[in-house]
Amino acid sequence: MNYFTGKHAAITGAGSGIGRALAQQLNNAGCHLHLSDIDRDGLADTVNSFTNTDATAYSTIVDVSDAGAVARWAQAVNEVTPTLHLLVNNAGVDLMASVVDTTLDDFHWLMNINFWGVVHGCQSFIPALEKAERSHLVNISSVFGLIAVPHQSAYNAAKFAVRGFSESLRQELDLQGSPVKLCCVHPGGIDTNIARRARNVDPNATPESQQEMFAQHVRTSAEDAARKILRAAEKGQRRLLIGSDARVVDWIVRLFPTAYARLFRKATESALTDTRSDPLSDEQPSSS
Ligand SMILES: NC(=O)c1ccc[n+]([C@@H]2O[C@H](COP(=O)([O-])OP(=O)(O)OC[C@H]3O[C@@H](n4cnc5c(N)ncnc54)[C@H](O)[C@@H]3O)[C@@H](O)[C@H]2O)c1
């Protein structure tokens, strides 16, 4: 008997990567699932991969950037079960571009999914989570919600925002004596499709070249990440760092809150696909 057996969980972005691995492990555990994604085929593949037919699985096409669509999905879930035990705000995208090369449309696209998607999920589902005796809200930020790197300004902004939003919301929930335990997750590099699907202003970048570059920095499988997320949720953990890369980054940022950029310079340079500008080249040595 697993902690999640017989419970109800909702996951956004369940058609790939971490979301799919979470769904598979929860299905194995006998958890009833309410899954969403904008990728119809990806979502169908997730559901088709399930082996436990005793647990129900509903899937819905939902764009998390659309507040109305998320609210309608929550209403549909509510008609199946008024009580929800786990929500994972997982859907996310990436964008690689310098600040000057990022169009406002691209900034809005990323913020609408990676930040507003989390807000929409929380607002729509907290009432159902509060009906449980004990429930879990998991917001996926990133190691890039702990440090900033060049050419990820939109992603950094959204993931820092998810962290700030989550820490504020958690205090509200605690003050109200809410049964909802909130965990903010900061994964390091996880082996998923995120880089393949990322928007990139570099005309020479292809989905394959992006994925190849990303693969050099990946430390953890999606399955391992999902296992750690579910264990952290069950324990009521407030923050989760996934991977040795995330733990090292967390310490380095604490020790060198401004000078960390120089320490990560080599890794950053190799990760940049756009070599037209070198944002760190003029940096003077500074103390932390
Ligand atoms: N892979 C990593 O290294 C890594 C590291 C840190 C954080 N994360 C975060 O983990 C989460 C999951 O990403 P992943 O790595 O599994 O990537 P992924 O690309 O494999 O999966 C993301 C899923 O989100 C879905 N999605 C995208 N836009 C959506 C929208 N508007 N509405 C609904 N669904 C949408 C995609 O269709 C996809 O199925 C993201 O929030 C990502 O930022 C990933």
The ligand as an ORCA input file, in Angstrom:
! r2SCAN-3c Opt
* xyz 0 1
  N      14.421     19.219    -17.684
  C      15.105     19.995    -16.845
  O      16.355     19.981    -16.823
  C      14.386     20.895    -15.895
  C      15.149     21.541    -14.915
  C      14.495     22.387    -14.035
  C      13.136     22.576    -14.103
  N      12.422     21.926    -15.077
  C      10.974     22.170    -15.123
  O      10.291     20.937    -15.059
  C       8.987     21.086    -15.643
  C       8.715     19.925    -16.596
  O       9.558     20.055    -17.729
  P      10.270     18.804    -18.431
  O      11.724     18.964    -18.237
  O       9.611     17.537    -18.046
  O       9.994     19.188    -19.963
  P       9.146     18.478    -21.131
  O       9.251     19.393    -22.301
  O       9.615     17.072    -21.304
  O       7.654     18.477    -20.549
  C       6.932     19.678    -20.387
  C       5.475     19.438    -20.728
  O       4.754     20.670    -20.557
  C       3.823     20.778    -21.628
  N       3.441     22.162    -21.878
  C       4.153     23.122    -22.506
  N       3.425     24.244    -22.611
  C       2.221     23.996    -22.037
  C       1.045     24.751    -21.838
  N       0.949     26.024    -22.280
  N       0.005     24.169    -21.196
  C       0.075     22.889    -20.779
  N       1.163     22.111    -20.957
  C       2.215     22.657    -21.578
  C       4.559     20.188    -22.822
  O       3.662     19.846    -23.874
  C       5.264     19.002    -22.181
  O       4.467     17.850    -22.252
  C       9.001     22.464    -16.319
  O       8.330     23.395    -15.481
  C      10.468     22.800    -16.404
  O      10.703     24.193    -16.447
  C      13.006     21.096    -15.969
*
